């Protein structure tokens, strides 16, 4: 492992327990179309931007709507659930952010909508620890493509080989490794069955993070 100068966090499933909530929001969006799916179907999506997810759902279920239209409703449903339930952090995540910020430059690269990302970091009062924050909404190719991580490294002014990524999804791990970065796979049972084996190391507890 080369010298690590920056740590890039994913958000959903790494900082907050939100994947199951995201799944429930999508089911609410699809109720008027009498369409439903199980969590196994949804579990292939973590790491992708919401628009990419909706494009695939529309294709799979032949829904006569645009991804942009369903994504807008999805965001509204997610915000309603957040207002009702609040945010629940992954155990130890906020402490990890604070600890690593003393040694590394931090960034946040998530497939979630930008509004939800900023609402989340403000909720936990951790926005100040991240030098750069990016949403998958703002890039053309989402995870498992490496683009989001390469753009992050460029904005940090740090070479990809000097970056470490913390990811809980198969797509995210593939993106990190394609970007030439060290990857810590975070095994979160709430993220569904995710193949994290391409990661350099796999942990299931933030207190065991090797950085």
Secondary structure, DSSP 4 states (H G I P E B T S, - for coil): -PPP-EEEE--BTTTB--HHHHHHHHHHHHGGGT----HHHHTT-TTS-HHHHHHHHHHHHT-SS-HHHHHHHHHHHHHHHHHHH---BPTTHHHHHHHHHTTSEEEEEESS-HHHHHHHHHHTT-GGGEEEEEEGGGSSS-TTSSHHHHHHHHHHT--GGGEEEEE-SHHHHHHHHHTT-EEEEE--GGG-S---TTSSEEESSGGG---
